[in-house]
Amino acid sequence: MINDSIKKLVTYGLENGLLEPSDKIWATNRLLEALSLDEYDEPKEEYKDIDLENTLAELLEYACENGLCEDTVVHRDLFDTKLMGLITPRPSEVERIFAEKKAISPQTATDWFYKFSQDTDYIRRYRISRDVKWKTSTEYGELDITINLSKPEKDPKAIAAAKLAKQSGYPKCLLCYENVGYAGRINSPARQNHRVIGVTIDGSEWGLQYSPYVYYNEHCILFNKTHTPMVINKSAFNKLFDFVEQFPHYFVGSNADLPIVGGSILSHEHFQGGHYEFPMAKAEVERKVIFKGYENVDAGIVKWPMSVIRLNSSDREALVELADKILNLWRGYTDEGAFLFAETDGEPHNTITPIARMRNGRYEMDLVLRNNITTKEHPLGVYHPHAELHHIKKENIGLIEVMGLAVLPSRLKSEMEKLAEALVNGADIRSDEVLSKHADWADELCKKYTFNAENVDSILKDEIGKIFAKVLEHAGVYKRDEKGAAAFGRFVAYVNAR
């Protein structure tokens, strides 16, 4: 049985171009070593169209039964990544092939690298396919919704072991280049099958990789090979455009550089991009703006729940200069009437989430105004999902959600299934320990709809999408009303006056 599984994995490597025919014996012997086997009798049966998930499951069962691997999700992930690393080409070979493909076209290169990252199981296709995805129509266009199920949940044993594990400063974080080929440990994922493409950005060395938990098509990460903190400045704008000039079929954006409104890893400079048109990119400019001295830059306020200034020009330098001016003035901008404060007690609050793309051969950048001030009423942030929406979305609003894709917690899948049953059957939701958080929302829904088994799922999905639109409105620094429009206009006038 184990010999069959080994042959299947080697065959998989050959089928997907990870191995050449001359690598077959070498790869087999590497797998024998990892599985503590001294002998191998190659099965006569010929395999094809290998199911990777099942093959790895067979190898993991053998490893667990023979004391090579603890039977937990974390240890299994460490071990099967080790096995995949044994059939993954070296970084130099990956970069060589990418360069050959890029000489044909940038898209040819990224198409190949994206497939490669899935074939090596760095992106686990079979887990990503479990994510729940849909679209909801709103006044801002269709919003993308996903319930993320691809990140495996750690079991209690693994969580306890991670707390006791020795802390290490290598790699410094999950984005560091030193993760390439790293074996991992109980509190850090294995990366033997991880490969990165080197790119030059603004004269410095950066790496291009894909996210292992792709939330949209070709969800890539561009990171500085030097572990350096996130910062949004003129240099960041130039870096974004350096990337889209090299890969014009991709967009790229950055999380903001302050807590609450920033990303989860502010300690390492990085951007996120991909081959996907987000809802925000489809949104139109609802009010044109002319910035004095930058008449060659088309500008306007975007019809979007958050506060977005869009700049578009054939002159990259002029666009970057204007973006930098807006950023610097926004950082120091206070408008007490709109409850916007540049700082309180020395803590800065204003920053920007920028997104860059090429559109019809012209440079385009969306500047999303952010503010992270907190109050007693809103301790997690005034411009953050408010408490009445936390039953659906409590986490920070980062780059991906700013652009119109909700990444919702995995708990919602089972909760919505249970809530659907309760709504159809008229059950007492408030007395249910799991569902009680949704009770007020459910009461409102019952006033609007008559639920049955045929319509309940579609109604819940549609209403969750509408809640996401409200979440984005809460994250916008200017309200979507006349008073908010006037306040936004004051900031534009402020920029023009300087």
N, C-alpha and C positions, 0 to 999 in steps of 0.2 A: 504493500500500500504506500509506504513512504517513498519508495523508489518511483512509483507512478507520479506522486506529487512533485518530486524533484524534476522528473522529466517534463512534466507539464509546465513548471515555472521556467525552465530553460527554453522550452518550445515557445512559451509566451514571449520571452526576450528576443528570440529569433524572428518570430512573426511580426513584432513591432519595431524591429530595427535597433533594439538596444544591444543586441549581440550580433556578431558576424559568425558564419559557420565555423570559422577557425577558433572561435571563443568557446565552443560548446563543451569540450572536455574541461577546460579551465573553469568555466562557470559551474559545471557540475561538481567539481572538486571543492570549489569555494563553498558551495551549499552543503556538501558533506561535512566539511569542517565546522560550519556554523551549527549543524545538527548533531555534532559529536558522533559521526558515523565513520567507520574505517573502510567499509566495503560498499560496493554498489554493483548491482546486476541490472543493467538497463532493460526495462520492459520492452517486449517486442511490439506491443501495440503502439501505433502512431497516432498522436493527438493533433488536433487542429482547432482553431477558433477557441482558444483557451478562455475559460471564465476565471478571471483573476481573483475575484472575491472568494469564490469557492476553493480555488487552489490554495490561496493563502490560509483559508480556514482549515483546510486539511493539514497543512504544515504546522499551524498553530496548535491544533489538537495534539499532534505528535509531540511537539515541544512541551506542552503543558503536562501531558501524560508521562513524559520521561524526565521531568524535573528541570528542563532547560528554560522554562518560562513560567512565571506565576500566572494563574488564571484570573487576571483582572484586565479591564479594558486598557488601562495605561500600560501594563507590562506587555500585553499582546501588541499594542501599537509600537512599542519599542522594538519588539522582536521581529514583527513582519517588515518594519522599515529597514531593519538590519539586513534581512533577506533580500529586499528589493535593491538595497544599496550594492549588493554583490553582482547585480546584473545591470547596473546603471553606468553608462560611459563616464569616463573621467571629465572633469570640468574643461580641460584644454580641448578635448574632442568635441564637446558640446559647443564651445565658443567657435571652433573652426567651422563646424557645420552651419551655425547661425550666420557667420560672416559670409559664407558661400551663398546662403539663401538671401541675405540682405543685398548682395550684389545684383540679384534678380529684381527684388523689390522689398521695401520694409515690411509690407503685409505678408509676403511669402515667408519671410523670416519669422514673424510673430505667429503666423498660422502653424508653422512647424514647431516652434518652441512651446506653444500652448498645448498642442497634441502630445508632445514629448513629456511635458510636466504631468499630464494625465496618465500617459502610458507607464511612467515610472511609479505611479501611485502616490506621487507627492500631492497631487489633487486626486482625492479618492472619489472617482465618478459615482460609485455605488452609494456613497453617503450623500453627495450633493443632490442626487436624484430624489432623495427623500424630503428635501425642503419643499414646503408648501408655498406656491406662488400664485398671485392673481393681480389683476388691475382693477382700479376703481375710478369711475368718471367723477370729476369734481369741476368746480368753476375754473380751476387752474389747469385743466386738462386731465388726462389719465395719470394717476399715481400708481407706482409699482409697490406691491406689498409682498413680503416674504416672511414666513416663520422659519427661522433657522433651526434645522435639525441635524446639520452635518457635523457640528462640533460634538464629539462624544462626551457624554456626562461621566465625570469621575465618580467611581463608587467610594463609599466611606473608607474602605481599607486603603485605597490609593491616596485619598485626602489626608488620612492620618499619617501614612508613610511619608508624604511630601513634607508635612510639618516637621517630621523628625530628621529628614534628609539634610545632609550638609549643604549649606548655601555656597554657591560658587560665583565668582565674578567672571567666569568664562563660559560662553560668550557673555558680553556685557548686557545684551538684551536680545530679544527674538529677531530683531532686524539686522543684527551685525553680520558682516560678511563671514565671520568665523563660524557661523552656523553651517556652512557648506560642508557636508560630509560628517558632521558632528554626531556622535553616537547617542546623545541625549541621556537623560536620567529621569528619575521618578518625578522631578519637578521641572523638567525641561524636555520638550519633544525631540524625538530622534530626527535627524536630518541627513542620513547617509544617502538618500536619493534626491537631495536638494541640489539644484544647479542654478547658477546666476550668470547672466550675460553682462560683461563689463561695458559701460558706456561713458563717454566723456560729456559732462554737463557743466557749462560755465567754467571750463578749464580745469575741472577737478574730476576725480574718479568716482563713479557711481555704479550701482548694480541694478539690473532689471530682473525681476522675478515675478512669479504669479502668486497670488494669495492661495493658500491651501484650502480656504473656505470661500471659494468664488461666489460672490453675491450677484454677479452679472457677468455677461460675456467677456472673457479675457481680462478678468479683474487682476490688474498687475500692480506691483509695488516698485517704485523707483526710490532707491535709498542711497544716501551718502556712505561710501565705504569707510569713512572715518566716523566714529561714534561721537556725534556732536548734536547739541540740542536743536529742537525745532525753532525756527524764527521766520516770521513773515516780514519781508522787506523788499527793497528794489531788486536785490540779488535773487530772491526767491521767484519774483516775476520773470526775470531773465532765464532762470533755470527751467521754469515751466515751458517757456517758449522754445528754449533749446531742445527740449524733448519732443514737442509736437512738430518742430521743423524736421527732426530726424524720423519721426513716426507720425506723419500727418493724418493717418487714419485713426489715431488714438486721441482721446481727450486726456488731460491730466490735471489734477487739482491737489490742493493741500488742506489738511485740517488747520484750524486756527491754532495759534501758539499760546493760548491761555487755558488754564483748567476750566472745566465745566463746558465751555464751548469748543474745546480742542479735542484732539484724538486721544486714544488710550495710551499711546507711547509718545510723550512729548520730549523724551530724553534723546531721541535719535531722529535726525532730519530725514524726512521721507515724504513722498507724494504717492497718490493712488491714481490709476488711470485705467484705460481699457478701450475695447472696441465696442462701444455701446452708446446710444443716444438716450440720455436721461430725460425725464419729463421737463426739467428746468431748461434744458437746452432747446426744447421744442416750444417753450413759452415765448410769447411775443413781447416786444417792448410796448408798454401802454402809454408812456409819456416820454417824448424825446427831450433831451437836454443838450444845451450847447455850453461847453466849457471854454471860457475865454483863453485864447492862445493855443487852443487845441482843436481848431475848427476842422482839421483833417481827421479827427477821430469821431466817428459816429457814436453817440452816447444816449442812454435812456434808462428809465426805470422799468424793470421787467414786471409783467403781470404774474406775480408769484406770492405765495403766502408769507415768505420772508422778504427782507429788504435788500434788493439786488440792483446794482448799477451795472449795466452791460456796456462794454467798450469794444468797438470794432474798427479796424483800420488796416490799410496796406502798409502803414508806416509803423513797424514794430517799436522803434525807439520812442516815437512820440506817444504811443499807447502806454508803454512802460513808464515813461516820465509822468503821464497823467495818473496812472494807477498809483504810482509812488506818492504823488501829491495828495491824492484822495486818502490813501492809507495814513500818511503822517498827520494830516489835518483831522482825520477821524480819531486817531489815538488821543488827541488832546481836546476833543470836542465834548462840551457839556451843554445840555439843553434841559434845564430843570423842569420846564413845562411838560416835556415828553418823558420825564423820569429817565434821562440819560446822563450819566456821570462818567467822566473820563477816568476818575480815580476817587477812592474814598480811603482815608487813613493811609495814604501812600501806596495803596494797592491799585494797579492799573486794571481797567475793565474793558476798554475798547480794542478790538482787533478785527481782522477780516479773514474770511474763508475765500480764497481765489480759485477759479477754475479756468483753464486755458484750453483752446481748441483752434484748429484751422477751419474756417468756413468759406467755401468758394474761393480758396486761395488767399484769403485775408486772415489777419490775426484777430482773435476774439477772446475777451476775458470777462468773466462775470465776477464781480466783487460783492460778496455777501457781508453786509455789516453785522457785526456780532458784539454782544456786551454780556459780561458774566456776573453782574452785580447780584447780590443776594439780600434778602430781607427776612425778618421774623416770619412774615406770612409765606414767603417763598424761599425757604432755606437752601433749596437745591438750585436756585436761580430764578430771577424774575423772568428772563427770556429763555425759558426752559419749560418742558411739559408741566402744566400745573397739576396739583394733587388730584383733581377730579378725573384726570386722564391716566393716572398711574396704574390703574387696573389693566390697561392695555400697554402703555409705554411710559416707563419711568427713566430709562437710560438717557445719557447725553445725546444731543443731536450733532453728529459729526458730519464729515464731508458727504458720505454716501446718502444720508437722509436729507441733508440740505438740498441735494439735487433731485429728490423726489422718490427715493426708494426706501421704504420702511423695512428695517431689519428688526423683527419682533422676536421676543424670547420664546424658546421651545415650549415652555409651559402652556402657551396659548393653544397649542394644537389639542391637547387633551381637555383643557378647560372649555374650549369652544365646542368640542364634541359633547361634553357633559352638559354644557349650558343649552345647546340645541335640544337635547333630549328633555331637559327640564322645561324649556319654553313650550315645546309641543305638548307635554303632559300636564302643564300647569302646576309643576312642583314648587314647593316653598324654597326659593333660592336663598333667602336671607338666613335660613337655618343650616345651610350647607357650608361647612368649613372652607371648602375649596372655592365655591362659587359666590360666597357672600360679598366679596370685593366687587363683583359685577352687578350687585342687586339694584343700585340706583339706575344704572344704565339699562338694565333689563326692564325696569318699571317704565322708563321712557319708551323703550321699543314696543312694549305691549300696548301703549297708547296709540302707536302708529300702525301696527301690523296685527294681523291675525295669522298666527303661525301654524304651519302643518309640516309634515315630514318632507314634502316636496320643495317648500320654499325657504325653510329655516336656514340652511347652510348659505345660500346665496345672499339672503338678507344680512346675516351676520358678517359675511365677508365685505359686503358693500358698506355696512355701517362702521366696520373697523377702518376701512379706507377713508371714510369721512372723518373719523377721529384722528387719523394721521394728518389730514389737512389741518385740523385744529391744532395738533401738536406743532406743526410748522408755523402756524399763525402765532402761537405762543412764543416760539423761538425768534420771531421777527421783531426787530427793535422798533419798528413803526407799525401801528395798527392799520388794518385795511379799512379805514374810514376817512372821512373828510379831515378830521383832526390829525390823523396820522399822515395823510398826504401833505397837509400843510407843514407839519414838522419835518417831513422828508425834504420838502421844498426849502425849508430854512437851512438845512445842511448843504444842499446844492448851492444856495446863494452864498453861504459861508465860504465854500470852496472857491466860487467865482470871485469873491471879494479879496482873495489873497493870491 
